[in-house]
Each structure stands twice: as structure tokens, then as C-alpha cells.
Amino acid sequence: MISINRYRLKALAKTNKNAKRTERLLSDLDRLIGTILLGNNLVNIFAASVATILATKLWGEESVVWVSLGLTFVVLIFAETTPKTFAAKNPEKVALLTSIAIELFVKLFKPFVWIIAQITAVILTSLGVKKQYKNDGITSEELKMVVNEAKPVIASNYQKMLLNIIDLEQVKVEDIMILRNELISIDINKPDEFLRQLKHIQHTRLLTYDTSSDNITGVLHMRDIVNLYAKGNFNVKNALALIRMPYFIPEGTSLAHQIEHFKTQGRRLGLVVDEYGEVRGAIALEDILEEIVGQFTSNQNENIDEIIKQKDGSYLVDPKVSIRELNLLLQLNLSVAKAKTLNGLILETLQSIPKHDVSVKIDNILIDVVQISEQTIRLVKLTKL
């Protein structure tokens, strides 16, 4: 009963009466165990008493010790070890088969089990032990273990996807967002610049702002611009009329919740803002999907540019790369608790902006600052120790 797979049992209970009965018995574990222990002890004590009486009558009082030893051996082999080991190895078969008899005994012994439970509760309370109800809910870590142990059943690529889906609740939007300084935006008050950007932009969406880059007015979708061209109606005025209101996402939102928000809002792009309403970055639906299935866009080329392996086994890395992406690509375990990019992690460790080439050791990674320009780290060399 205790060894049976609860999830397998739940599936069987939909069509199997014995499985449904077993599930019902396991729903009140205290009563089930109480009944089994009561029956088990009752039978054992009764058997010992009968054996003692028979031994005394047949061979005298001197034989009681030998009969007790013999009975202990018989009970251990034939009533305890062998049947319980068999049942533990075949829980589904035994539990479903015996559920009818056990349910009968549960009903029969119910008053006695209740009395014993009350006496036990009084004793435990007097000793300062409070009754605690165990939560049968499965945690995310336990669910990961289940998925990891399902290798023969689930293909490795699907297994990885399932693990990534479980992690969506733990990962926040700021962990995978495109940082504010990397976003391409344009001033709607500069028509010439606006047209120039439209000719050279390689992205599907463009942020627009009014006078100040902090005053973002909306998002312009390139497919809308293409439609204007196709209809022969393209001009700056018509293009500006296509700007959509920005969709803001508060920091700390988990990817699991955000993918649902994208669905309900009918959006594919959102701007991540901090508690003061300042834009910190942007996140697209595709970014969340890549967290689940891995990269499937041309962004892979960008990863090659950001992380270049050297002949000596080290890596030249653009410090703007996110720590999460770096961990994934190089199989590292750098912390993302305080900093989201490699540049931020270096500055957090040094507590200052390096004035010249320096080296810093973080965990088992040696990071050499190779290039600094305008108070900004431009290039680092990363070596696994």
C-alpha cells in the first residue's frame, strides 16, 4: 500500500474499482496504518499465546522457550520478511488484490483504531508533541527528480524541455531580458533619422520615444511598415500612426506568469520596468520560448560573436552577455543573484570600475579584463580553472 506509485494509482482509479478503493484507503493513512498494526499485533500475540498453551500441554513448560524461538523464525520468514518483501516489489498487484479485505478490516476495527488514536494523541500532547499534517503536494525539485528518472520513457530532448518548463516559475523576466542600453529606439520628432533607422533596422520591432530616450511612447512593428509599402501609402505620418502603446512588465515577474500574460494581453513584446517605472529592458515571447526549447533563431550567430573559444581552451567574451546564457553555453554555475550580466558580476566583485587590465577569480573561473574603453569593460578573457 505504501510503496505503490500514487500517480500510477490515480490513473488506474479512473477505470479500476480496486485501484479506486486503494486510493480511498490511502487518503486516510492514519486509519489505514492503525488498522494494519492492530491486526498484525493481534494475530502475532494470538499465535504466540496459542503456541505457548499447546507447547505446555504437549511437551511441558520446558518447551516454551524452544517453541517461542521456532514461532519467531516461522513468523519472520513466512509472515513478515517474505510476504512484505514480495509486496514491496509488486505493490500494484498486491495492493489492488488485498484492498477488499483491508477495507473490510478498516470498517471492522474503526472504533478500536479511533480509541487507540485518541489515547496516542493524549500521550503525545502531554509530551509536547503536536500533530502535524504532512503536505502530499510535490515540490518542483521532486518533480525534477521524477523527470530525470524517466529517461527510458521520455526522450532526452523532451526531458530537457520539461525541466525548463518546471524552471519557468523560478526564472524572472529580468534574468533573460534584453538590457536597456542594447535596445534600439528612435525619436519620433526626427523624421530623417526615423526613415534612416527603418531602412537599416534588422529587427522586427522598433521602440519609439519622444525627445528623451527615457520617455518611450510605443513600439513599431516592421510588418506594419511593410504593409504600408505594399499598399503604396508609406510616409512618416502614416508610419507614426502605426505606433502601438507600450506594454510594461514589472520586475520580479516569473516567466511562467509572463507567458500567460502575453497570451491574455495578445502581446509578444513587453518592456520591463523597475519599482520607479524606469525601463530596464525588454522581453519578447520568443525569449521565453527559447528558455523552454532552446535557441531556434538567428540569435545563435550572436552567441558565436559574444563567446569565442581560443586554442588554449579559454574564451574571449563580450561582458554584456547575460550570466544565465553564459552558464548555459559553457556549463558554468555563476551566481545570478546580484548581477544579470558578466559585466555586472565583475563590477560587483571588484566594487569599482577597473582603470587597467586586471584579473579576478570568481568561483572556479579566472576572468582577465582585456579591453577597457570609456570607463566600460569591452572584452574579457575567461578561463576555467
DAJOUR-V742930 format. One record per residue. N is the residue number from 1. PSI is psi in degrees with one decimal (NA if undefined). OMEGA is omega in whole degrees, -180 to 180 (* if undefined). D_FIRST is the distance of its C-alpha to the first C-alpha in Angstrom with 1 decimal. Layout:
# DAJOUR-V742930
n=(N:N)
psi=(PSI:PSI)
omega=(OMEGA:OMEGA)
d_first=(D_FIRST:D_FIRST)
This chain:
# DAJOUR-V742930
n=(1:2:3:4:5:6:7:8:9:10:11:12:13:14:15:16:17:18:19:20:21:22:23:24:25:26:27:28:29:30:31:32:33:34:35:36:37:38:39:40:41:42:43:44:45:46:47:48:49:50:51:52:53:54:55:56:57:58:59:60:61:62:63:64:65:66:67:68:69:70:71:72:73:74:75:76:77:78:79:80:81:82:83:84:85:86:87:88:89:90:91:92:93:94:95:96:97:98:99:100:101:102:103:104:105:106:107:108:109:110:111:112:113:114:115:116:117:118:119:120:121:122:123:124:125:126:127:128:129:130:131:132:133:134:135:136:137:138:139:140:141:142:143:144:145:146:147:148:149:150:151:152:153:154:155:156:157:158:159:160:161:162:163:164:165:166:167:168:169:170:171:172:173:174:175:176:177:178:179:180:181:182:183:184:185:186:187:188:189:190:191:192:193:194:195:196:197:198:199:200:201:202:203:204:205:206:207:208:209:210:211:212:213:214:215:216:217:218:219:220:221:222:223:224:225:226:227:228:229:230:231:232:233:234:235:236:237:238:239:240:241:242:243:244:245:246:247:248:249:250:251:252:253:254:255:256:257:258:259:260:261:262:263:264:265:266:267:268:269:270:271:272:273:274:275:276:277:278:279:280:281:282:283:284:285:286:287:288:289:290:291:292:293:294:295:296:297:298:299:300:301:302:303:304:305:306:307:308:309:310:311:312:313:314:315:316:317:318:319:320:321:322:323:324:325:326:327:328:329:330:331:332:333:334:335:336:337:338:339:340:341:342:343:344:345:346:347:348:349:350:351:352:353:354:355:356:357:358:359:360:361:362:363:364:365:366:367:368:369:370:371:372:373:374:375:376:377:378:379:380:381:382:383:384:385)
psi=(-46.6:-31.5:-14.2:144.1:114.7:-34.4:-38.6:-40.2:-40.7:-37.2:-40.9:-32.1:-17.6:-26.4:-12.8:122.0:-40.7:-38.1:-40.0:-39.8:-42.2:-41.7:-37.7:-40.9:-40.7:-15.2:-24.9:79.3:-35.5:-45.3:-39.7:-50.8:-39.2:-43.1:-46.2:-43.7:-40.6:-48.5:-41.8:-49.3:-37.0:-46.4:-45.3:-45.0:-40.3:-43.2:-41.9:-39.8:-45.4:-43.0:-39.5:-44.4:-46.3:-42.2:-41.0:-42.6:-36.8:-42.9:1.9:172.0:-25.1:-22.3:-7.0:-42.2:-46.5:-38.9:-39.5:-43.1:-43.1:-42.0:-39.4:-43.8:-46.7:-44.9:-44.8:-44.3:-51.0:-16.1:-14.1:-74.6:-55.6:-54.4:-36.6:-34.5:-42.9:-43.5:-38.4:-31.7:-18.9:57.0:-40.4:-46.9:-47.5:-44.2:-45.6:-36.5:-38.7:-2.9:-32.8:-49.8:-41.1:-40.0:-37.0:-45.1:-33.8:-44.8:-39.3:-41.8:3.7:-47.5:-41.4:-40.8:-39.4:-44.7:-45.7:-41.1:-40.7:-42.1:-43.3:-41.9:-40.4:-44.1:-45.3:-39.7:-40.6:-25.1:0.9:15.6:120.3:143.6:128.6:136.8:124.4:135.0:118.4:-2.7:144.6:137.2:168.4:-35.9:-39.6:-37.0:-37.3:-41.4:-40.1:-44.8:-41.8:-33.8:-0.6:25.9:-41.8:-21.4:-37.9:132.0:148.6:-37.7:-38.5:-34.5:-43.2:-39.3:-42.4:-41.8:-38.8:-37.2:-40.9:-35.9:-12.3:-30.8:-27.5:-27.6:134.2:161.3:-34.1:-15.1:-26.6:4.1:158.3:124.9:154.0:-41.1:-9.0:-5.4:140.6:121.5:164.5:146.4:122.4:-10.3:2.7:87.4:-41.2:-45.2:-36.1:-47.6:-38.7:-41.1:-40.2:-31.2:-30.4:-7.9:139.4:9.8:163.9:-13.7:147.5:129.1:144.2:148.2:163.2:105.7:-61.0:140.4:-15.5:-14.6:71.9:128.8:-21.1:-166.4:135.9:123.5:131.0:-28.7:-30.5:-37.7:-41.6:-39.4:-37.2:-44.6:-43.7:-34.4:-5.5:22.3:18.3:127.4:168.8:-40.9:-47.5:-35.1:-43.7:-28.1:-16.4:-4.3:129.0:147.7:139.3:151.4:117.5:142.0:125.9:145.8:149.5:-5.9:129.2:154.9:-31.9:-42.4:-37.7:-35.8:-31.2:-38.0:-42.1:-38.4:-47.7:-33.2:-11.6:34.6:161.5:-6.8:137.3:152.0:125.3:125.2:150.8:-171.1:-16.6:2.4:7.5:137.3:125.6:-19.7:-169.2:149.8:136.7:159.5:-36.2:-32.9:-40.0:-40.5:-35.5:-27.1:-27.0:-52.6:-4.8:172.2:135.4:13.7:-175.9:-2.8:-17.1:-33.3:-36.6:-38.7:-37.7:-38.3:-34.7:-31.5:112.0:119.5:137.6:167.5:-30.5:4.6:-7.9:176.3:135.2:123.1:135.2:118.0:-8.9:-9.7:143.3:145.6:-37.5:-43.1:-38.8:-44.3:-40.6:-44.6:-35.1:7.8:48.9:177.8:43.8:144.4:141.0:15.5:-41.5:-34.4:147.5:-20.4:162.0:-38.2:-45.4:-37.6:-40.8:-46.7:-36.9:-37.2:-43.7:-24.2:21.4:164.4:122.3:137.3:-16.3:-177.9:125.2:166.4:144.4:138.4:122.0:117.1:-122.9:29.8:128.0:123.8:118.2:123.7:114.3:-40.4:131.0:134.5:127.7:50.1:22.1:137.2:123.1:-32.1:139.5:158.6:126.8:128.4:128.3:127.9:NA)
omega=(-176:-176:-174:178:-174:-178:174:180:-180:179:-180:-176:180:-176:-174:-178:179:178:178:179:179:178:179:178:-178:179:175:-173:-180:-179:180:-179:178:180:-179:179:179:179:-179:-179:180:180:-179:-180:179:179:180:180:180:-180:180:-180:-180:-180:-180:-178:-175:-173:179:-175:-178:-177:-176:-178:-178:178:179:178:179:179:178:179:-179:-179:-179:-176:-170:-178:-178:-171:-175:-178:-177:176:177:-179:-180:180:178:-173:-177:-178:-175:-176:-179:-178:-176:-175:-179:-180:-178:178:178:179:177:179:-178:-176:-174:180:-179:179:180:180:179:-180:180:178:179:-180:179:180:-180:178:179:179:178:179:-180:180:180:180:-179:177:-178:-179:-179:180:180:179:177:179:176:179:178:-179:180:-178:-178:-177:-180:-175:-175:177:-174:-180:177:178:179:178:179:178:178:178:178:-178:-177:-179:-177:-177:-179:-177:-179:179:-176:-176:171:-174:-175:-176:179:-180:178:-180:-175:179:-178:-180:180:-176:-178:179:180:-180:-180:179:-179:-179:-172:-176:-179:-179:-178:-179:-179:177:177:178:-178:177:-179:-179:177:-179:-177:-176:-180:-178:179:-180:-177:180:176:178:179:178:177:178:-177:-179:-180:-178:-174:167:-175:-178:180:179:180:179:-179:-179:180:179:-180:178:-174:-179:179:175:178:178:180:180:179:179:-175:179:176:178:178:-178:-177:-179:-178:-178:177:-179:177:178:-179:-179:178:-176:179:179:180:-179:180:-180:-180:178:180:178:180:179:180:179:179:175:-178:-172:-175:-176:180:179:-180:178:178:177:179:179:179:179:-177:-177:-177:-179:179:-178:-178:179:177:-178:169:-171:170:-174:177:-179:-180:180:-180:179:179:178:-177:-175:-176:179:179:180:180:-176:176:-175:-175:-178:-179:179:179:178:179:179:179:-180:178:-180:-178:-177:177:176:-178:-180:-179:-178:178:177:179:179:178:-174:179:-179:174:-178:177:176:-173:-174:177:180:177:178:-180:177:-176:-176:178:175:-175:-179:176:-180:*)
d_first=(0.0:3.8:5.6:5.7:9.1:9.7:13.2:12.7:10.4:13.3:15.8:14.4:14.2:18.0:18.7:15.8:15.4:12.1:10.7:12.6:11.3:7.6:9.2:11.2:8.8:7.4:11.2:12.0:9.8:12.7:12.9:9.3:9.7:13.3:12.7:10.6:13.3:16.0:15.3:14.8:18.1:19.8:19.5:20.5:23.4:24.5:24.5:26.6:28.9:29.6:30.1:32.6:34.5:34.8:35.9:38.5:40.0:40.0:41.0:41.8:40.5:41.0:38.2:35.5:34.8:34.5:32.3:30.0:29.8:29.2:26.4:24.7:25.0:23.6:20.6:19.8:20.2:19.0:16.5:15.0:15.8:15.9:12.9:10.5:12.4:12.2:8.5:8.4:11.2:10.1:6.4:7.9:10.0:8.0:5.2:8.5:10.6:9.2:8.7:12.4:12.7:10.2:12.0:15.1:14.5:13.6:17.0:18.8:18.0:18.4:21.9:21.2:18.2:20.5:23.4:21.5:20.3:23.9:25.3:23.0:24.1:27.7:27.6:26.0:28.6:31.4:30.4:30.6:26.9:26.0:22.7:21.6:19.2:17.4:18.4:15.5:18.4:18.9:22.2:24.8:24.5:20.7:21.6:24.4:22.1:20.0:23.3:24.7:21.9:22.4:25.7:25.2:24.4:26.8:30.5:31.8:34.2:31.6:29.2:32.1:32.8:29.3:29.6:33.0:31.7:29.1:32.1:34.3:33.1:34.3:37.6:40.5:43.5:45.9:43.9:45.0:48.1:51.6:53.6:56.5:59.2:58.0:58.2:61.2:63.0:66.4:68.9:69.6:73.1:74.2:74.6:75.9:73.0:70.7:72.1:72.1:68.4:67.5:69.4:67.6:64.1:61.3:58.5:57.4:57.7:60.4:60.4:63.5:65.0:68.0:70.4:67.8:64.9:62.8:63.7:61.5:62.4:60.0:58.8:60.8:59.1:61.1:60.2:62.1:65.1:65.0:65.1:68.2:69.8:69.0:70.6:73.6:73.0:72.2:73.9:72.9:72.9:70.7:68.4:68.1:67.3:64.1:62.6:59.3:58.2:56.0:52.3:51.3:47.9:47.3:46.3:42.7:41.3:38.3:38.5:35.5:37.5:40.8:39.8:38.9:42.2:44.1:42.6:43.5:46.9:47.8:48.8:48.6:50.3:50.1:52.0:50.1:51.8:51.5:51.7:55.4:55.3:56.7:55.5:53.7:52.8:51.5:48.3:48.0:45.1:45.6:44.9:41.4:40.8:42.0:39.4:36.8:38.3:40.9:44.6:46.1:49.6:52.8:51.7:50.7:54.5:54.6:51.9:54.1:57.1:55.2:53.7:56.0:55.0:57.8:58.7:57.8:54.2:54.9:54.7:57.4:55.6:56.8:55.6:55.0:51.9:48.7:46.5:43.4:45.2:46.6:43.2:41.9:44.9:45.4:41.9:42.8:41.0:43.8:43.0:43.5:43.1:46.9:48.6:47.8:50.5:51.6:55.0:53.4:51.3:54.5:56.4:53.6:53.7:57.5:58.1:61.3:62.7:63.9:67.6:67.6:65.3:62.6:59.4:56.2:53.0:49.7:46.6:47.3:49.7:53.5:55.2:59.0:60.8:63.2:65.0:65.8:67.9:68.9:66.6:63.6:61.6:62.2:60.7:58.5:57.6:54.0:53.1:49.8:50.2)
